[in-house]
Amino acid sequence: VKAGTDQTIINYLLRFQNIEINYLPICYNLQDLCSKQLLMLHDSMWWITDELIFKDCGYVFHFNAIPQNPMDRDANYWIKRTYEEFYK
């Protein structure tokens, strides 16, 4: 697993210097859409229409941890589709 190591150091320095930390609400960092069942990856999913139901849940989306699925919808598919539905 590749992960950044910079955030831990930044957090330490902020606390060491007594700098106030403001956390953004979860809607600015919406992750793991697949486990929250917000992505339609199979025809037998619980909702009827193939719409972006996550678009009203947040402002910044992370398309990570999307497993292989019968509809062949990987991260690239969701990024492109989200962009097209929001901006075209």
C-alpha positions as CSV (number, residue, x, y, z in Angstrom):
1,V,0.0,0.0,0.0
2,K,1.4,3.4,-1.0
3,A,0.5,6.1,1.5
4,G,1.8,9.6,2.2
5,T,3.9,10.2,5.2
6,D,3.7,14.0,5.3
7,Q,0.4,14.4,7.1
8,T,1.7,12.8,10.3
9,I,4.6,15.3,10.4
10,I,2.3,18.2,9.6
11,N,-0.1,17.2,12.4
12,Y,2.8,16.9,14.9
13,L,4.2,20.3,14.0
14,L,0.8,22.0,14.2
15,R,0.3,20.6,17.7
16,F,3.9,21.3,18.7
17,Q,3.5,25.0,17.8
18,N,0.0,25.2,19.4
19,I,-1.6,26.1,16.0
20,E,-5.4,25.7,16.0
21,I,-6.6,22.9,13.7
22,N,-9.9,23.3,11.9
23,Y,-11.5,20.1,10.5
24,L,-13.6,20.2,7.4
25,P,-17.0,18.4,7.5
26,I,-17.1,14.9,6.0
27,C,-18.8,16.2,2.9
28,Y,-15.5,17.6,1.8
29,N,-13.8,14.2,1.9
30,L,-16.2,11.6,0.8
31,Q,-14.4,8.3,0.6
32,D,-15.1,4.6,0.1
33,L,-18.3,5.1,-1.9
34,C,-18.3,1.4,-2.8
35,S,-18.7,0.1,0.8
36,K,-21.3,2.7,1.5
37,Q,-23.2,1.2,-1.5
38,L,-23.3,4.5,-3.3
39,L,-22.0,3.1,-6.6
40,M,-24.1,0.8,-8.8
41,L,-21.7,-2.0,-9.6
42,H,-24.2,-4.8,-10.3
43,D,-27.7,-5.1,-11.8
44,S,-29.1,-6.5,-8.5
45,M,-28.1,-3.4,-6.4
46,W,-30.9,-2.1,-4.1
47,W,-31.9,1.0,-6.1
48,I,-33.9,0.9,-9.3
49,T,-32.3,3.6,-11.6
50,D,-28.7,4.0,-12.6
51,E,-28.2,7.5,-11.3
52,L,-25.5,9.1,-9.3
53,I,-27.1,8.9,-5.9
54,F,-23.9,10.1,-4.2
55,K,-23.9,13.6,-5.9
56,D,-26.0,15.1,-3.1
57,C,-23.8,13.6,-0.3
58,G,-20.7,15.6,-0.6
59,Y,-18.4,18.0,-2.6
60,V,-15.1,16.0,-2.9
61,F,-15.3,12.4,-3.9
62,H,-12.5,9.8,-3.7
63,F,-13.0,6.9,-6.1
64,N,-10.9,4.3,-4.3
65,A,-11.3,0.7,-3.2
66,I,-13.7,-0.1,-6.1
67,P,-13.6,-3.9,-6.6
68,Q,-13.8,-5.6,-10.0
69,N,-17.4,-6.0,-10.8
70,P,-19.8,-7.5,-13.5
71,M,-20.6,-4.1,-15.0
72,D,-16.8,-3.3,-15.4
73,R,-17.1,0.1,-13.6
74,D,-13.7,1.0,-12.3
75,A,-12.5,4.3,-10.8
76,N,-11.9,5.7,-14.3
77,Y,-15.6,5.1,-15.3
78,W,-16.9,6.8,-12.2
79,I,-14.6,9.8,-12.5
80,K,-15.5,10.4,-16.1
81,R,-19.2,9.9,-15.5
82,T,-19.3,12.2,-12.5
83,Y,-17.5,14.9,-14.4
84,E,-19.8,14.6,-17.4
85,E,-23.0,14.7,-15.2
86,F,-21.7,17.7,-13.2
87,Y,-20.1,19.8,-15.9
88,K,-21.6,18.9,-19.3
